[in-house]
Amino acid sequence: SIRVSNTIEKAERALFKGNHKRAISLYQDALFDLRRFDIPNPEREIAAEKIDREISRIKELQKRS
């Protein structure tokens, strides 16, 4: 959806600026929007998995800092 893609773009910008907390928060918002409707959709699941991986990656970056 447009809302999810806009939220992901904001998260990417926050990450680029070094604002890890904001990026994680925005990615979690995107996940919420993706999973809000309980309609099975392979594309949504792939997108959700990518977002989950990105959140994990950012959390690892935070631990190293």
Secondary structure in CASP SS format (residue, H / E / C, confidence):
PFRMAT SS
TARGET T0000
AUTHOR 0000-0000-0000
METHOD secondary structure of the structure
MODEL  1
S C 1.00
I H 1.00
R H 1.00
V H 1.00
S H 1.00
N H 1.00
T H 1.00
I H 1.00
E H 1.00
K H 1.00
A H 1.00
E H 1.00
R H 1.00
A H 1.00
L H 1.00
F H 1.00
K C 1.00
G C 1.00
N C 1.00
H H 1.00
K H 1.00
R H 1.00
A H 1.00
I H 1.00
S H 1.00
L H 1.00
Y H 1.00
Q H 1.00
D H 1.00
A H 1.00
L H 1.00
F H 1.00
D H 1.00
L H 1.00
R H 1.00
R C 1.00
F C 1.00
D C 1.00
I C 1.00
P C 1.00
N C 1.00
P H 1.00
E H 1.00
R H 1.00
E H 1.00
I H 1.00
A H 1.00
A H 1.00
E H 1.00
K H 1.00
I H 1.00
D H 1.00
R H 1.00
E H 1.00
I H 1.00
S H 1.00
R H 1.00
I H 1.00
K H 1.00
E H 1.00
L H 1.00
Q H 1.00
K H 1.00
R H 1.00
S C 1.00
END
